[in-house]
Structures are given as C-alpha cells and as structure tokens.
Amino acid sequence: NVDEVLIKENCVVTNNSNIDLNQLENIVARFYPYVKQKLKFDQDAKLNLISDPENAKDPWGKTAYYNPNSMEITVFVDNRHPKDMLRSISHELVHHSQNCKGEFDKTQTLEPGYAQNDPHMRRMEGEAYLLGNGFLVRDFEDYIKSQQNQNLTENKKMEGLTNEQLKSVLENTIKRAMEENTLEEEEVVEEGEVPAGLKA
C-alpha cells in the first residue's frame, strides 16, 4: 500500500507501510511548513514512511535516517507514537537544513562512530538533537495547544450570546467580508484595464 501525499510546501510524503498513518501525515502537513520557516531551508525534503518488523524488534534498531544526496528522510513506523515519529522527522529535517547550507560538504564519512570521532559531525548531531528532538517539536506543540485553547475560549464566548447578539455578530462579519471583497475588486480594476462592461 503506497500512499503518496504532496503537502503545500512541496514535501512529498510516501507511506510505504501497510499502516494507517493519516494522523501523522496530517500533523506533518502543518509541522513541515513551520519547520521550513524556522530553519529557513530553500529546498524541499522527501519523507518516506516504512515498516520493518525485524528492525522494530531490535532495541538498538534505527528510528530514522537522512540521505543528503537524495534529500530523503526515511522513518521507521512500527509500533511508534505519532509524537515519537515527529521527533525523528524533526531531527532529520535539521540535518536537511544543514545539508541545504552545505554542512555535509565538510564531512568525510558517515560510517559508524562519525558522531564521536568527527568534531564537525558531532556539532551537527548536537544541533539536530537540541533543535529537532527538543525545541522544534515542543514549540510547535505549545503553538498548536495555544491555538486550540484560543478556539475554545472564542467558542465559550459565543455560547453565552443571545440570539440577537449572535445575529449581530454574524451580520457584522458578513458586512466586513463584503467590504473587504469590494476593496479587493476596486484594487484589481485600478491595477489593470477597465473591465469591458464598464467601458463607455
């Protein structure tokens, strides 16, 4: 079952597992543009979601990896919480950002022990753990929760309105929307030619 989703910032998410990952894909659709803005990378990554039951049995198995040549992130999805997978994705997106800045050009090897033996790669791994596994996911989660709380507060305010007050709010909202639409149409007419129907 291959499920490919193109999210608005041009990150292709390919689900190569037989697992329903719609919840994760929906989170990534909001998270990816957020991270792209925060890390300011200028090329889009590809995201592959794969199942590997043998890897999942290994307590030291892989959770994710990044291929700097193809700019692809691969995430192992078996028996994992969406937030755990998001941390892996976030970690690898930091590596993607580093790659876009040319940081991978300075490294000699990605063989086992690179994070211990190569000072440059150790710094890159430290950044990926601090930002990717830590701040980016935490800040995004807090942002989402604050949006939800704001919506709840607004809904509670609306619950206390009488029918007359609700009618007034709706009328004012519609009026503002119509005024904004009229202003936009006037700007289009000013910038371009006069529409044929309005010519004398």
PADREN-269730 format. One record per residue (C-alpha): z, y, x; residue number from 1; residue in one letter. Coordinates in steps of 0.001 Angstrom, whole numbers. Example, Ala and Ser with C-alpha at 12.3 -4.5 7.8 and 13.67 -1.06 7.14 Angstrom:
BEGIN
w,v,u,k,r
7800,-4500,12300,1,A $
7140,-1060,13670,2,S $
//
This chain:
BEGIN
w,v,u,k,r
0,0,0,1,N $
-1204,3144,1762,2,V $
-146,6349,59,3,D $
-1507,9495,1718,4,E $
-266,12931,694,5,V $
-1549,16250,2030,6,L $
1194,18855,1779,7,I $
445,22565,1594,8,K $
932,23300,5287,9,E $
-1646,20618,6237,10,N $
746,17894,7358,11,C $
-752,14553,6331,12,V $
1948,12090,5266,13,V $
793,8464,5228,14,T $
3071,5836,3720,15,N $
2056,2528,5307,16,N $
5059,662,3900,17,S $
5406,-1136,571,18,N $
8442,1036,-158,19,I $
8555,3819,-2752,20,D $
9213,6913,-618,21,L $
8336,9592,-3196,22,N $
11786,11165,-2869,23,Q $
11395,11539,908,24,L $
7813,12809,554,25,E $
8968,15462,-1929,26,N $
11686,16585,483,27,I $
9225,16694,3396,28,V $
6822,18789,1298,29,A $
9498,21517,1231,30,R $
11011,20841,4650,31,F $
7814,20881,6718,32,Y $
6782,24492,5901,33,P $
10401,25554,6509,34,Y $
10446,23947,9984,35,V $
6955,25193,10815,36,K $
8110,28746,10144,37,Q $
11362,28309,12084,38,K $
9788,26669,15145,39,L $
6546,28691,14950,40,K $
4153,25894,15934,41,F $
468,26573,15369,42,D $
-958,23063,14997,43,Q $
-50,20589,12282,44,D $
1516,17190,12837,45,A $
695,13921,11087,46,K $
3517,11811,9670,47,L $
3324,8004,9405,48,N $
5987,6117,7451,49,L $
6103,2444,8410,50,I $
8089,-681,7664,51,S $
9133,-3081,10439,52,D $
11785,-5568,9238,53,P $
12268,-7033,12743,54,E $
12899,-3562,14197,55,N $
15348,-2871,11333,56,A $
17431,-5928,12336,57,K $
17876,-4623,15881,58,D $
20905,-2277,16106,59,P $
19113,-524,19010,60,W $
15708,-559,17323,61,G $
13502,2504,17028,62,K $
14047,5048,14262,63,T $
11044,7256,15072,64,A $
8765,8413,17864,65,Y $
6249,11151,18606,66,Y $
2812,10717,20177,67,N $
1949,14019,21906,68,P $
-1734,13065,22362,69,N $
-2465,12470,18662,70,S $
304,14805,17418,71,M $
1586,11981,15204,72,E $
5145,11227,14170,73,I $
5972,7644,13218,74,T $
9158,6956,11256,75,V $
10623,3513,10566,76,F $
11812,3480,6939,77,V $
13537,145,6270,78,D $
16980,450,4625,79,N $
17411,4131,5501,80,R $
18857,7056,3556,81,H $
16363,9927,2961,82,P $
18567,12377,4884,83,K $
18710,9994,7844,84,D $
14894,9739,7848,85,M $
14652,13528,7514,86,L $
16777,13929,10657,87,R $
14359,11653,12511,88,S $
11373,13636,11222,89,I $
13070,16900,12170,90,S $
13858,15616,15679,91,H $
10222,14637,16213,92,E $
8985,17968,14795,93,L $
10958,19701,17563,94,V $
9014,17542,20038,95,H $
5817,18523,18216,96,H $
6742,22182,18619,97,S $
7419,21584,22319,98,Q $
4032,19908,22622,99,N $
2276,22878,20960,100,C $
3926,25127,23578,101,K $
2624,22930,26444,102,G $
6029,21486,27349,103,E $
4689,17927,27542,104,F $
2160,19020,30182,105,D $
5038,19379,32658,106,K $
6296,15797,32357,107,T $
5203,12861,34498,108,Q $
6231,9889,32367,109,T $
7758,8798,29053,110,L $
8933,5432,30397,111,E $
12480,4155,29670,112,P $
15091,6392,31296,113,G $
12966,9553,31126,114,Y $
15719,11426,29286,115,A $
18209,10574,32034,116,Q $
16009,10914,35121,117,N $
13708,13866,34370,118,D $
15634,17176,34046,119,P $
12800,18787,32078,120,H $
12668,15909,29581,121,M $
16467,15863,29345,122,R $
16401,19531,28300,123,R $
13662,18769,25745,124,M $
15672,15869,24307,125,E $
18770,18058,24136,126,G $
16841,20671,22180,127,E $
15463,18011,19810,128,A $
18952,16622,19136,129,Y $
20584,20029,18695,130,L $
17896,21588,16506,131,L $
16241,18534,14965,132,G $
19162,16263,14184,133,N $
21533,19174,13694,134,G $
20811,22756,12777,135,F $
17396,22494,11090,136,L $
18420,19797,8599,137,V $
21848,21332,7998,138,R $
20468,24848,7460,139,D $
17721,23519,5163,140,F $
20247,21503,3151,141,E $
22514,24551,2772,142,D $
19487,26645,1732,143,Y $
18474,24084,-949,144,I $
22050,23851,-2252,145,K $
22365,27663,-2440,146,S $
19095,27789,-4434,147,Q $
20415,25139,-6816,148,Q $
23720,26991,-7220,149,N $
21861,30235,-7911,150,Q $
19780,28496,-10587,151,N $
22932,27025,-12147,152,L $
24566,30468,-12205,153,T $
21484,32001,-13835,154,E $
21364,29165,-16391,155,N $
25036,29689,-17234,156,K $
24409,33397,-17733,157,K $
21559,32554,-20105,158,M $
23778,30103,-22040,159,E $
26115,32923,-23056,160,G $
23363,35086,-24550,161,L $
22998,35615,-28262,162,T $
19589,35026,-29861,163,N $
18982,38799,-29936,164,E $
19845,39170,-26227,165,Q $
17652,36193,-25330,166,L $
14776,37664,-27328,167,K $
15196,40974,-25486,168,S $
15201,39249,-22050,169,V $
12011,37345,-22935,170,L $
10259,40455,-24255,171,E $
11134,42430,-21098,172,N $
9968,39563,-18856,173,T $
6637,39324,-20692,174,I $
6216,43113,-20593,175,K $
6837,43202,-16804,176,R $
4393,40335,-16237,177,A $
1700,42098,-18269,178,M $
2267,45384,-16414,179,E $
2004,43599,-13028,180,E $
-1197,41872,-14176,181,N $
-2681,45216,-15304,182,T $
-1805,46818,-11942,183,L $
-3465,43951,-10066,184,E $
-6634,44304,-12172,185,E $
-6736,48058,-11508,186,E $
-6416,47448,-7750,187,E $
-9303,44950,-7840,188,V $
-11517,47485,-9658,189,V $
-10612,50214,-7150,190,E $
-11382,47972,-4156,191,E $
-14698,46588,-5466,192,G $
-17550,47798,-7633,193,E $
-17057,48871,-11211,194,V $
-17479,45801,-13417,195,P $
-20873,45715,-15223,196,A $
-19259,46056,-18655,197,G $
-17649,49346,-17629,198,L $
-20759,51000,-16178,199,K $
-22211,53903,-18215,200,A $
//
